[in-house]
């Protein structure tokens, strides 16, 4: 499970880097979603038990899903948009894998 947490960490760092390249053009709603994605690691790493961990990871997946949907739907040109969407897809995949591994180990 530690290897998946490392993958998730790298996904968040890469997303943050890609997002910061286009920060000045971001709309208010997108900014809020982006911040949730960047803060997401804190959500589940602070979990007190396996049930809370799975719940927080599920909430994080929803935040990532919403952010990805915003990027897919937005009609304004954003530098690196496809890379950001791909990174969010990777993050979503790794978070799903994390939940799967947590439920196996629980």
N, C-alpha and C positions, 0 to 999 in steps of 0.2 A: 504494500500500500504506500510505502514511503516513496517509491519511484514515481507513482502517479501524482503524489503531492508535489514532487519536484517538477513534473511536467506541467501541472496546473500553475505553479509559481512562474515557470518560464513563459507560459502562455500569457499570464497577467502582465509580466514585465514587457513582453513584446507588444501586447495590445497597448499598454501605456505609452510606449515609445512611438508607435504608429499614430496613436491619437494625438499626442503632443505636437506632431508635425502639422496638424490641421486645426489645432485648438482655436485660433482666432475666428474661424468660420462656423463654429458649432452653434447650433440653436440651443435654447434653454433646456428643452426636454432631453435632447441628446446629451447635453452636458451632465444632467442629473443621472442619466443611465450610465454614462461613461464613468462617473464617479462611483456608482454602485459596483460596477465591474472591478474597478481598481481597488476598492475597499473590501471586496468579497473574501479575500483570503483571511482577513481578520474575523469575518463572520464565523466560519466553521473551525478555524484553528483555536478559537476560544470556547468551543463546545465542552461541556462538563461530562457528557456521557454519550454512548453510541447513538441513542435515539435523538438527542439534540444535534449531534453531528450530522446525521442523515437529514434531519429537518433543515438545518442551516445550508447544507450542500444543495438540497432541493430548492430552497429559496434563491440561492446563488445561481442555480441553473436557470431559473425563471428570469432573473435580472439579465443574465447573459443573452437569453432567448429574446427578450424585449429589445435589448440594445442591438442585437443582430438584425432584428426585424426593422428597426428604425433605419439602420444603414442600408438595408435592402430597398426600403420604400422611399427614401429621401430622393428628391428630384434635383437637388443642387449639386454642382460638381464638387467633389471632395477628393483631394489628393490622397492616393493610397487606399481608396474606398474598398477595392477588391481585396487588398491585403488585410485590411481590418476585418472584413467579413470572414475571410479564410481563417484568421487568427481566432475570431470568436467561435467559429465552427470547431476548431481544434480544442479550444477551451471547453466548449459544450461536451465534446466527445470525452475528454479527459475527466470532466466532472461526473459524467454518467458512469465511467469506468470506476471512479472513486466510490460512488454510491454502491456499485455492484460489489466491489471488494470489501467495503465496510459491512455490507449485509452478509457476506460469506464469513467474515471474521467475527461477526456478532453472535 
